[in-house]
Amino acid sequence: MARWDQHYDHETLRDERQYGFYWYSGLWNLLRPFLVLLTALVLVFGIGTSVYAMIDDQYLSAVDPTDATEIPFSVVSGQSLTRVSNNLAEAGIIKSRSMFKYYCDFAGLGQKIQAGDYVLAKNMNIFQIAELLTTGDGKPITTVITIIPGWTVEAIAAMLQEQGVFKDTTSFLNLCRTGEGLDGYYFIQDALKTARVSERKYLLEGYLAPNTYEIYLSASPTDILKKLLDQTDVVLTYEWQERASELGMTLDQVLALASLIEKEAKTADFAKVSAVFHNRLKDGMKLGSDVTIHYITGERRMSLRNSDLAVDSPYNTYLYTGLPLGPICNPSANAIQAALYPDAAFQAEKYLYFCSKDPDTGELVFSRTLEEHNAAVAIYAPLWKKFDEERGIQ
């Protein structure tokens, strides 16, 4: 057999360089930088992976991947991230308190950890633990409450108890009765200066602004009342304070009048009812408002009995001239507006009476004279009696 290079002459070598093996040397020169870069990346990735594996093993991974035993863990409201990290380490749930803290800080989770009671385990890594603590334990720490215009202090207390804000209403009602620790508000200071204030059923009646609020379930009665009184401070604008002065009324009197308006009428009739009350006050007449009797007896009765009308109470506007001793509910801003700005036409035309036309809809009939009023009562009184009977009120 002939050797392979026997025919490898100068011409053959030239062709080989042009078309054969040596042609690949150009391609190699092009690929070499990319291959070097790829090799470097592989080395870096390998080193990085090794370093991460080491960090994960020593700091990030679960303390014991095989241990799913439930461990109760609590985060108290106001605790710092450092304290939470320390508690997790002391409970044996994480490997490194410092790494947990640094991770939460780096990920922006430090301010998102929520107070609550949790169930953790040693088979959870720090990422799972951090996610759970920032998501919450499923138990709400706040609740939304809505105070309806016309609600009394006692109705508000009952709602707060029903929503689980507190189990017992005693402390809340005592604070509403005395205003203890809440006299930093100028309007409460003014109320405390009124005559016979100690005889009021609740000093704060009328001052708890109807609105929707978000409150902590752990809030104390004082905290809740301050939140409501803060809103009242917003509602009682400087313009309204000036208007009350123009009318020769204190804010306490305005709120008392507004509370009657709120309970007596629908919003559309607020200003008209206000005009009637203003006219009666101006003429020195008793207001004769049924809703003041309801406040005393705690019973909403359309057909009042003689015994109801005779109840000796400073809230009884059938027995005593002028406004009741204090507000009988917590009125809306619309009712306060109406108390300050009664219907001018009704005032000018001297309307002095109104009565219910339909207990179900709240529609009212207004009269100028006692004769007109008595005629309206004769027509609609049977409806009031029927209304009471249907509700089991005897």
Buried (B, 14 or more C-beta within 10 A) or exposed (E): EEEEEEEEEEEEEEEEEEEEEEEEEEEEEEEEEEEEEEEEEEEEEEEEEEEEEEEEEEBBBBBEEEEEEEBEBEBEEEBEBEEBBBBBBEBEBBBBBEBBBBBBEEEEBBEBBBBBEBEBBBBBBBEEBBEBBBEBBEEEEEBEBEBEBBBBBBBBBEBBBEEEBBEEBEEBBEBBBBBEEBEEBEBBEEBBEBEEBEEBBBBBBBBBBBBEBEBBEEBBBBEBBBBBBEBBBEBBEEEBBEBBEEBEBBBBBBBBBBBBBBBBBEBEBBBBBBBBBBBBBEEEBBBBBBBBBBBBBEEBBBBBEEEBEEBEBBBBBBBBEBBBBBBBBBBBBBBBBBBBBBBEEBBEEEBBBBBBBEBEEBBBBBBBEEEBBEEBBEEBBEBBEEBBEEEEEE
